[in-house]
Amino acid sequence: MNAPAPVAVLLCGTVGAGKTTRARALEREGFVRLSIDEELWSRFGRYGLDYPVEVYDEYSHVAEHVLLQRLRHLLAHGRDVVVDYGFWSRGSRDRYKRIVQEAGGRWRLVHLDVPREVLLHRLAARSARFDANAAFPVDAATLDGFLARFQPPVGEGEEVVRVTG
């Protein structure tokens, strides 16, 4: 009998939505967790402190390339994966879905839908930490810019998790 295809959970949401918390919960269930923030942190350090802001896009591309290689490898070897990335645009979601399918996996797109007020509260608490997930400082104005650019998935096979607190 053939084993079912491995699953890649694609966590979609803005900064502060709870993607890392959910990814860690799935990791405890046996999923391999891939985090773009942690890849950036381990390779380059903290945004604006260990490397200049101007190279963020370049470093982000390097980190994503490594993440994609690991994703393909893990799926090809039958491992379930959770991707803590954000997937802010339909284009990025479609790209990862295609990659998952080409690697022999099935995707689940989970959108964490969180109100602005909850995001602001979470980001204020997070700014006091010094870790990979707090490496990019986010104030209210930055959050508003992010929210304006975020394209929530609609009709993409997404599972929506509405977070109220």
ChimeraX attribute file (.defattr): number of C-alpha atoms within 10 A of each C-alpha:
attribute: neighborCount
match mode: 1-to-1
recipient: residues
	/A:1	3
	/A:2	4
	/A:3	6
	/A:4	10
	/A:5	17
	/A:6	22
	/A:7	20
	/A:8	26
	/A:9	22
	/A:10	25
	/A:11	26
	/A:12	29
	/A:13	24
	/A:14	25
	/A:15	23
	/A:16	23
	/A:17	24
	/A:18	19
	/A:19	24
	/A:20	22
	/A:21	12
	/A:22	14
	/A:23	23
	/A:24	17
	/A:25	14
	/A:26	17
	/A:27	16
	/A:28	10
	/A:29	10
	/A:30	13
	/A:31	20
	/A:32	20
	/A:33	20
	/A:34	22
	/A:35	22
	/A:36	23
	/A:37	22
	/A:38	17
	/A:39	19
	/A:40	23
	/A:41	20
	/A:42	12
	/A:43	11
	/A:44	16
	/A:45	17
	/A:46	22
	/A:47	19
	/A:48	14
	/A:49	11
	/A:50	11
	/A:51	13
	/A:52	10
	/A:53	13
	/A:54	10
	/A:55	11
	/A:56	15
	/A:57	10
	/A:58	9
	/A:59	17
	/A:60	16
	/A:61	13
	/A:62	15
	/A:63	21
	/A:64	17
	/A:65	13
	/A:66	15
	/A:67	18
	/A:68	17
	/A:69	10
	/A:70	15
	/A:71	26
	/A:72	19
	/A:73	13
	/A:74	18
	/A:75	23
	/A:76	16
	/A:77	13
	/A:78	16
	/A:79	18
	/A:80	23
	/A:81	27
	/A:82	27
	/A:83	25
	/A:84	24
	/A:85	21
	/A:86	22
	/A:87	24
	/A:88	19
	/A:89	15
	/A:90	15
	/A:91	11
	/A:92	13
	/A:93	19
	/A:94	13
	/A:95	12
	/A:96	20
	/A:97	20
	/A:98	15
	/A:99	18
	/A:100	25
	/A:101	17
	/A:102	13
	/A:103	19
	/A:104	18
	/A:105	25
	/A:106	19
	/A:107	23
	/A:108	16
	/A:109	21
	/A:110	18
	/A:111	23
	/A:112	22
	/A:113	17
	/A:114	19
	/A:115	13
	/A:116	16
	/A:117	12
	/A:118	14
	/A:119	20
	/A:120	18
	/A:121	12
	/A:122	16
	/A:123	20
	/A:124	15
	/A:125	10
	/A:126	17
	/A:127	16
	/A:128	10
	/A:129	11
	/A:130	10
	/A:131	15
	/A:132	18
	/A:133	20
	/A:134	20
	/A:135	21
	/A:136	17
	/A:137	16
	/A:138	18
	/A:139	12
	/A:140	14
	/A:141	9
	/A:142	11
	/A:143	19
	/A:144	14
	/A:145	10
	/A:146	15
	/A:147	16
	/A:148	9
	/A:149	12
	/A:150	17
	/A:151	16
	/A:152	20
	/A:153	20
	/A:154	11
	/A:155	7
	/A:156	11
	/A:157	11
	/A:158	17
	/A:159	16
	/A:160	15
	/A:161	11
	/A:162	12
	/A:163	13
	/A:164	10
	/A:165	10
